[in-house]
Amino acid sequence: MYQKGGPSDALEIYTGPLSDKVIDIVHSKQLILAGEKVERNSSANLGAWFPLANYSLCRSTTNQPHLSPTSKAQSDDTLLCHCLCGGVGFTITRPNARSSAFHSPWPDLIKPYHADPGADSNPRDAKWWLSSDATRYLAGTCTCISCVRSSGHDIQFWAFIPRTNILLPDGSELNFKNPNPEAMGTLKQYQSSSGVYRVFCAVCGATVFWHCDARPDLIDVSVGLMSGGGGDLLEDWLQWWTERVSFIEDAHNRALANDLGRGLRQWGLSRK
């Protein structure tokens, strides 16, 4: 996993695939944020989660993708999502009655699996993927080795979205069992472990979805594909979990993950 280009024509290697011995000599120094403007003191972008004394901020100059003519216009009630090449496009709708009409085990993000093997059971059927007022979806960070290896990045940002709230360009709900090839665009899927599936764009390689047999009605959606309100953190749509980084015990880049964990907790406390 690498890319080449830019003014220096340098070869840029993704850190996720690096071996544990090599990652120990890699020092993360810069955060590259999407959009046009860097606001160092803003609490609405990822820079607020990292110590600015340790990391510099810059903005990506990547051009926006050419979207399909079938892409729907975004409104206050829909969140447009697309990959870099535009081969994958879908919308997310606001939570509704169907968004909580199913059961899901707890994620490691909230109930650490390493501390209690039965922590994921959710016997009281908490609807943990929705905000307390049921207007936004939970989002969080993951540093599990599977996400790191598959995306190429040390941190993966996921939002937990009910499948019924994910609509394809033809207006149909996301359906992995009986997919409509035309509506699915350039999506491809593979089974990364028993009962676990990762979905990506076959053209630009963007990470798109994660889903599993244990909770088929709740899909992890890559936050990087979302274009919406509320700043970089999409806070009009997402409520970020700040108390833990998922699978931080297995983090590939422990220094970066630890900085993220501390920054998240401080950011969360500052907003209470």
Salt bridges, closest charged atoms under 4 A:
ASP20 OD1 - HIS252 ND1 3.37
ASP108 OD2 - ARG244 NH2 2.71
ASP125 OD1 - HIS103 ND1 2.85
ASP125 OD2 - LYS127 NZ 2.98
GLU173 OE2 - ARG98 NH1 2.69
ASP217 OD1 - ARG163 NH2 3.74
ASP220 OD1 - ARG215 NH2 2.97
ASP232 OD2 - ARG59 NH2 3.17
GLU235 OE2 - ARG271 NH2 2.32
GLU249 OE2 - HIS114 ND1 3.42
GLU249 OE2 - ARG244 NH1 2.77
ASP259 OD1 - ARG262 NH2 2.54
